[in-house]
């Protein structure tokens, strides 16, 4: 499971579909609708919040918007749109790690997206995050 801190516009088709499906799975975990993945490291930043389900719905809303912009058929009703927007911190070290990780994936899967990504000098993040100083997040498995 990978819940990216980067903006989903950088993901290739496989990556965007995967983050949609995996975040829906994360939502089920946070709602107590599945027994698996309860302790998955990617969920830690959501689990510690006062309303993790609302936060994951907010996260999904951006993925949904990106999917619709690309003509995908993501189901709007999978998201509870009555969330209050929040802002979560993400370290600049985590972002550097994710950029490197995504570059490696795209180098194998989507040369065109990879070539677009490697010439970037700065990257947008998912709109629910704000960048803070720090190393790779403690929950990240390297």
C-alpha positions as CSV (number, residue, x, y, z in Angstrom):
1,X,0.0,0.0,0.0
2,X,1.4,3.4,-1.0
3,X,-0.5,6.6,0.0
4,X,1.6,9.2,-1.8
5,X,2.4,12.7,-0.3
6,X,3.1,13.9,-3.8
7,X,0.3,15.3,-6.0
8,X,-1.3,12.5,-7.9
9,X,-0.8,14.2,-11.3
10,X,2.8,12.7,-11.3
11,X,1.5,9.2,-11.2
12,X,1.1,7.1,-14.3
13,X,-2.1,5.2,-15.1
14,X,-1.1,2.1,-13.0
15,X,0.0,4.3,-10.1
16,X,-3.2,6.4,-10.0
17,X,-5.5,3.4,-10.2
18,X,-3.4,1.7,-7.5
19,X,-3.5,4.7,-5.1
20,X,-7.3,4.9,-5.7
21,X,-7.8,1.2,-4.8
22,X,-5.3,1.2,-2.0
23,X,-6.7,4.3,-0.4
24,X,-10.2,2.8,-0.6
25,X,-8.8,-0.2,1.2
26,X,-7.2,2.1,3.8
27,X,-10.6,3.7,4.2
28,X,-12.2,0.3,4.9
29,X,-9.4,-0.4,7.5
30,X,-10.0,3.0,9.2
31,X,-13.8,2.3,9.2
32,X,-13.2,-1.1,10.8
33,X,-14.7,-2.9,7.8
34,X,-11.7,-5.3,7.2
35,X,-9.4,-7.2,9.5
36,X,-6.3,-7.0,7.3
37,X,-3.8,-4.1,7.0
38,X,-4.8,-2.7,10.5
39,X,-1.1,-2.0,11.3
40,X,0.1,-1.0,7.9
41,X,2.8,1.8,8.2
42,X,1.2,4.0,5.5
43,X,-1.9,4.3,7.7
44,X,-0.1,5.7,10.8
45,X,-0.3,9.3,9.8
46,X,-4.1,8.9,9.5
47,X,-4.7,6.7,12.5
48,X,-3.3,9.2,14.9
49,X,-5.8,11.9,13.9
50,X,-9.1,12.6,15.8
51,X,-11.1,11.8,12.7
52,X,-9.0,9.5,10.4
53,X,-11.9,8.5,8.2
54,X,-12.7,12.2,7.3
55,X,-9.0,12.7,6.5
56,X,-8.8,9.7,4.2
57,X,-12.0,10.9,2.5
58,X,-10.2,14.3,2.0
59,X,-7.2,12.4,0.6
60,X,-9.4,10.4,-1.8
61,X,-11.1,13.6,-3.0
62,X,-7.9,14.7,-4.7
63,X,-7.3,11.3,-6.2
64,X,-10.9,11.3,-7.5
65,X,-10.4,14.8,-9.1
66,X,-7.2,13.7,-10.8
67,X,-8.9,10.5,-12.1
68,X,-11.9,12.5,-13.5
69,X,-9.5,14.9,-15.2
70,X,-7.9,11.9,-17.0
71,X,-11.3,10.4,-17.9
72,X,-11.2,7.5,-15.4
73,X,-14.4,6.1,-14.0
74,X,-13.8,6.4,-10.3
75,X,-17.0,6.2,-8.3
76,X,-17.8,9.5,-6.5
77,X,-20.1,7.8,-4.0
78,X,-17.1,5.9,-2.5
79,X,-16.2,9.2,-0.8
80,X,-18.0,10.8,2.0
81,X,-17.8,14.4,0.9
82,X,-18.9,15.9,4.2
83,X,-15.3,16.0,5.5
84,X,-13.7,19.1,7.1
85,X,-10.5,20.0,5.4
86,X,-7.4,19.5,7.5
87,X,-3.7,20.0,6.8
88,X,-1.1,17.3,7.7
89,X,2.6,17.8,7.9
90,X,5.0,15.8,5.7
91,X,8.7,16.1,5.9
92,X,10.9,17.3,3.1
93,X,12.9,14.1,3.6
94,X,9.8,12.0,3.0
95,X,9.1,13.9,-0.2
96,X,12.6,13.4,-1.5
97,X,12.2,9.7,-0.7
98,X,8.9,9.5,-2.5
99,X,10.2,11.4,-5.6
100,X,13.1,8.9,-5.8
101,X,10.8,6.0,-5.3
102,X,8.4,7.2,-8.0
103,X,11.2,7.9,-10.4
104,X,12.3,4.3,-10.1
105,X,8.8,2.9,-10.7
106,X,8.2,5.2,-13.7
107,X,11.6,4.3,-15.2
108,X,10.3,0.7,-15.5
109,X,6.6,1.3,-16.2
110,X,6.2,4.6,-18.1
111,X,9.3,6.2,-19.8
112,X,7.3,9.3,-20.9
113,X,6.1,10.1,-17.3
114,X,9.6,9.3,-16.0
115,X,11.2,11.7,-18.5
116,X,8.7,14.4,-17.4
117,X,9.5,13.8,-13.8
118,X,13.3,13.9,-14.0
119,X,13.3,17.4,-15.5
120,X,11.2,18.8,-12.7
121,X,13.0,21.1,-10.3
122,X,10.1,21.3,-7.9
123,X,7.1,19.2,-7.2
124,X,3.6,19.8,-6.0
125,X,2.4,17.9,-3.0
126,X,-1.1,16.4,-2.4
127,X,-3.1,19.5,-1.3
128,X,-3.9,18.1,2.2
129,X,-0.2,18.2,3.1
130,X,2.2,20.9,4.1
131,X,6.0,20.5,4.0
132,X,8.0,20.7,7.2
133,X,11.7,20.1,7.8
134,X,12.7,16.6,8.7
135,X,14.0,13.2,7.6
136,X,12.1,10.4,6.1
137,X,8.9,9.7,8.1
138,X,9.4,7.1,10.8
139,X,6.5,5.0,9.4
140,X,8.1,4.7,6.0
141,X,9.5,1.3,5.1
142,X,12.7,1.7,3.1
